[in-house]
Amino acid sequence: MSLPTSTIDQLARALWQAECGLLPIDTLSSRYPDLDETDAYEIARQKMKLRGRTTVGYKLGYTSAAMRQQMNIDEPNYGVLSEDMSVAQDSGEVAFDSLIHPLLIRHRFV
């Protein structure tokens, strides 16, 4: 699938609004079952533009063959990390009310 630019922008805005409001939304692939990897990365790029933050790094996902097999995907994926995504640099704690779906156990990051 190759989504039109207007749809990519609309989906990026929907994700950004959900993030700002700390509200879950349906997965984009449930609305667009034929959504492909190229579209997904473009939606992510557009959402990062809406955030207006500086890129500070990248996050890799599904780097182990076992996880890829479990999730039925062929390749690792990546995401962009921005300056405001750092976790609790000062206190080492994350405020649960800043999360959409917090874990039930408190973790301390060292």
C-alpha positions in Angstrom: 0.0 0.0 0.0 1.2 3.5 -0.6 -1.0 5.9 1.3 -1.6 9.4 -0.1 0.3 12.2 1.7 -2.9 13.6 3.1 -3.7 10.2 4.8 -0.2 9.9 6.2 -0.5 13.4 7.6 -3.9 12.6 9.1 -2.6 9.4 10.8 0.4 11.2 12.1 -1.8 13.9 13.6 -4.1 11.2 15.2 -1.1 9.6 16.8 0.3 12.9 18.0 -3.1 13.9 19.5 -3.3 10.6 21.3 0.1 11.0 22.7 -0.6 14.6 23.8 -3.9 13.5 25.5 -2.5 10.3 26.9 -5.3 8.5 25.1 -5.1 5.1 23.5 -6.4 4.7 19.9 -7.0 1.8 17.6 -4.0 0.5 15.8 -3.5 2.1 12.4 -3.2 -1.4 10.8 -6.8 -2.1 12.0 -8.0 0.9 10.1 -5.7 0.2 7.1 -5.0 -3.5 7.0 -2.7 -3.2 4.0 -0.5 -0.6 5.6 3.1 -1.3 4.7 6.4 -0.7 6.3 7.2 2.3 4.1 3.9 4.0 5.0 4.5 3.2 8.7 7.9 4.8 8.7 6.6 7.9 6.9 3.8 8.3 9.4 6.4 8.1 12.2 8.6 10.7 10.4 5.6 13.0 10.1 4.7 12.6 13.7 8.2 13.5 14.8 7.9 16.7 12.7 4.7 17.5 14.6 6.5 16.9 17.9 9.1 19.6 16.9 11.9 18.0 18.9 15.5 17.3 18.2 16.5 13.7 17.3 19.1 12.4 19.7 19.2 8.7 18.8 17.5 5.6 17.5 15.9 2.6 19.1 16.2 -0.8 17.5 13.5 -3.4 18.0 13.2 -7.1 17.4 16.9 -7.6 17.0 16.8 -11.2 18.1 15.7 -14.0 15.8 13.5 -15.5 18.5 11.5 -12.3 19.0 11.1 -11.8 15.2 9.8 -15.4 15.0 7.5 -14.9 17.9 6.0 -11.7 16.4 6.1 -13.1 12.8 8.2 -10.4 11.3 11.2 -10.7 9.0 13.5 -7.9 10.0 14.4 -5.7 13.0 12.7 -2.3 13.1 13.8 1.1 14.4 12.4 4.2 15.9 13.7 7.7 16.4 14.4 9.0 19.9 14.0 12.7 20.6 15.3 14.9 23.3 12.1 14.8 25.4 12.0 11.0 25.5 14.7 10.6 28.1 13.5 8.8 31.1 13.8 10.4 34.5 17.4 11.7 34.2 17.3 13.4 37.5 15.3 11.2 39.9 15.5 7.8 38.1 11.7 7.5 38.4 8.9 7.8 35.8 5.6 9.4 36.8 2.8 6.9 36.1 0.4 9.6 35.2 2.7 10.5 32.3 2.1 7.1 30.7 -0.8 5.7 28.7 -0.4 2.1 29.8 1.9 1.9 32.8 3.2 -1.4 34.1 1.8 -2.5 37.4 5.2 -2.8 39.1 7.4 0.3 39.8 10.9 0.0 38.3 13.9 2.1 39.2 16.2 2.9 36.4 19.8 3.1 37.4 
